Amino acid sequence: MTLQQLEYIIALDKTRHFVRAAEMCGVTQPTLSAMIQKLEDEMDCRIFDRSSHPIVPTQVGEIIIQQAQVILFNVSLLKENVITQKGALSGSLMLAMIPTVAPYLLPNFISTFRHDYPDISLKVTEMRTESIIKKLQTAEIDMAILSTPLDDPKILEVPLYYEKFVAYISPNESIFSKEEISTSEMALDHLWVLEEGHCLRNQVFNFCHNNLHTSTYEAGSIDTLVKIVDVNGGYTVIPELHVDLLNETQKLNLRKIVRPEATREISLVIRHDYVREGLMNAVANTIKQIIPHHMLDARLKKFAIKL
């Protein structure tokens, strides 16, 4: 068994086509086919079902491919850790962000990170929390920025900052006249929320639990929620960092949420066996330059990340 063979089966799993997998790996199709066949013979099992079109992994093949991804991930970490110990940050970074964080971080994050760490190849993907956890488990991404806690013993969480929620209320609502809004005053039958699957939706319902109703309205993005309130009335709940994206008229519709104050924790998360401490600090240092100082985690302000 060789690392090259593991790369071949991962490529075939991604493409489900021998010719395209061979092109991805930079080898001829007969070479790739022969090497995969040799691996299957060595392991005395079939990794792929060749009778299916397109080709699919067998049940045992899926397990082998998942383990191969983790093995190659750890090999890449070993190589990159040696580079880090020599005092240089280079290599690649596969980073994911949840959709309710990405709009506020990504634009400045990309430009700042590329300026400060030009030798690191950065790829950022926006995905929901459930997908992020799966991608971390299969070593398809290096780290992610999302809302925590996750309560997963296989994932290490490093808090980056804490973000308050604020209410965005139509002038037509009775609670618009109040300077502050208690969660007990937030009837859910007037509330617009994100569609199922967004962690922010769950956080909204967690602090509005006192007034659960069966009728709710759903949208796909926070920007859409704001526009819906502008046109249709009602209210929604938005993260603190979204406030700067509002115009001056829209900012008049904001109200502070009290009793209790609504806040979410945003963290950098990695697999428990991740070793690239320097790369984590590169991400954290970039976040420090983007997020207002008062929102940053107190430990992050003073200390570097230590694994």
DAZIHU-V534244 format. One record per pair of residues at least 4 apart in sequence whose ideal C-beta (glycine too) atoms are under 7 Angstrom apart, sorted by sequence separation. I is the first residue (numbers start at 1). J is the second residue. If there is no record, write none. Layout:
{{I:J} {I:J}}
//
This chain:
{{1:5} {3:7} {4:8} {5:9} {6:10} {7:11} {8:12} {9:13} {10:14} {11:15} {17:21} {18:22} {19:23} {20:24} {21:25} {27:31} {29:33} {30:34} {31:35} {32:36} {33:37} {34:38} {35:39} {36:40} {37:41} {38:42} {39:43} {52:56} {57:61} {60:64} {61:65} {62:66} {63:67} {64:68} {65:69} {66:70} {67:71} {68:72} {69:73} {70:74} {71:75} {72:76} {73:77} {74:78} {75:79} {76:80} {77:81} {78:82} {79:83} {80:84} {81:85} {82:86} {97:101} {98:102} {101:105} {102:106} {105:109} {106:110} {108:112} {109:113} {110:114} {111:115} {112:116} {113:117} {114:118} {127:131} {129:133} {130:134} {131:135} {132:136} {133:137} {134:138} {169:173} {181:185} {194:198} {199:203} {200:204} {201:205} {202:206} {204:208} {205:209} {220:224} {222:226} {223:227} {224:228} {225:229} {226:230} {227:231} {228:232} {229:233} {238:242} {246:250} {257:261} {270:274} {276:280} {277:281} {278:282} {279:283} {280:284} {281:285} {282:286} {283:287} {284:288} {286:290} {287:291} {291:295} {296:300} {299:303} {15:20} {22:27} {27:32} {40:45} {50:55} {57:62} {83:88} {84:89} {97:102} {127:132} {135:140} {136:141} {150:155} {171:176} {181:186} {186:191} {196:201} {219:224} {229:234} {246:251} {257:262} {291:296} {296:301} {12:18} {15:21} {22:28} {40:46} {49:55} {135:141} {169:175} {170:176} {175:181} {194:200} {219:225} {229:235} {22:29} {25:32} {40:47} {48:55} {49:56} {83:90} {150:157} {169:176} {194:201} {229:236} {48:56} {57:65} {83:91} {97:105} {114:122} {136:144} {149:157} {193:201} {243:251} {288:296} {12:21} {15:24} {48:57} {49:58} {97:106} {113:122} {148:157} {219:228} {11:21} {19:29} {22:32} {47:57} {48:58} {175:185} {226:236} {270:280} {18:29} {21:32} {36:47} {47:58} {80:91} {193:204} {225:236} {243:254} {46:58} {110:122} {132:144} {226:238} {268:280} {288:300} {8:21} {11:24} {48:61} {11:25} {18:32} {47:61} {110:124} {132:146} {167:181} {18:33} {45:60} {46:61} {145:160} {268:283} {222:238} {268:284} {284:300} {8:25} {47:64} {129:146} {133:150} {173:190} {191:208} {7:25} {106:124} {133:152} {136:155} {188:208} {222:242} {284:305} {186:208} {188:211} {193:216} {195:218} {281:304} {8:32} {12:36} {102:126} {183:207} {187:211} {188:212} {189:213} {194:218} {195:219} {226:250} {281:305} {183:208} {186:211} {188:213} {191:216} {192:217} {193:218} {194:219} {195:220} {280:305} {184:210} {187:213} {189:215} {8:35} {9:36} {93:120} {95:122} {97:124} {99:126} {183:210} {184:211} {192:219} {8:36} {89:117} {92:120} {188:216} {277:305} {90:119} {91:120} {92:121} {93:122} {94:123} {95:124} {96:125} {97:126} {99:128} {277:306} {5:35} {9:39} {89:119} {90:120} {98:128} {277:307} {4:35} {5:36} {88:119} {89:120} {96:127} {98:129} {275:307} {192:225} {204:237} {5:39} {12:48} {96:132} {192:228} {17:54} {192:229} {1:39} {9:47} {16:54} {17:55} {16:55} {96:135} {16:56} {105:145} {1:42} {192:234} {12:55} {191:234} {13:57} {101:145} {190:234} {191:235} {192:236} {96:141} {101:146} {190:235} {191:236} {95:141} {94:141} {95:142} {97:144} {94:142} {95:143} {96:144} {97:145} {98:146} {93:142} {95:144} {98:147} {13:65} {147:199} {207:260} {10:65} {207:262} {9:65} {147:203} {10:68} {168:226} {9:68} {10:69} {170:229} {173:233} {168:229} {172:233} {173:234} {203:264} {6:68} {173:235} {170:233} {170:234} {6:71} {7:72} {170:235} {6:72} {73:139} {169:235} {168:235} {167:235} {168:236} {3:72} {69:138} {70:139} {128:197} {69:139} {128:198} {129:199} {167:237} {168:238} {69:140} {3:75} {66:138} {165:237} {166:238} {165:238} {165:239} {166:240} {181:255} {183:257} {180:255} {163:239} {164:240} {179:255} {180:256} {181:257} {182:258} {183:259} {163:240} {166:243} {178:255} {181:258} {182:259} {183:260} {163:241} {180:258} {171:253} {170:253} {169:253} {168:253} {168:254} {169:255} {166:254} {167:255} {166:255} {166:256} {167:257} {166:257} {165:257} {164:261} {165:262} {100:198} {164:262} {99:198} {164:263} {100:200} {163:263} {98:199} {162:263} {163:264} {162:265} {163:266} {161:266} {159:265} {160:266} {160:267} {159:267} {160:268} {158:267} {157:267} {158:268} {157:269} {156:269} {155:269} {156:270} {155:271} {156:272} {147:264} {148:265} {154:271} {155:272} {147:265} {154:272} {147:266} {148:267} {150:269} {145:266} {146:267} {148:269} {100:222} {145:268} {146:269} {160:284} {143:268} {144:269} {143:269} {143:270} {160:287} {161:291} {163:295} {162:295} {161:295} {136:271} {161:296} {162:297} {161:297} {104:241} {143:280} {160:297} {104:242} {159:297} {100:239} {143:283} {160:300} {158:305} {120:282} {101:266} {117:282} {116:286} {113:286} {112:286} {109:286} {112:289} {112:290} {109:290} {108:290} {105:290} {93:279} {95:283} {89:278} {89:279} {84:276} {89:282} {81:275} {84:278} {81:276} {80:276} {77:275} {74:273} {77:276}}
//
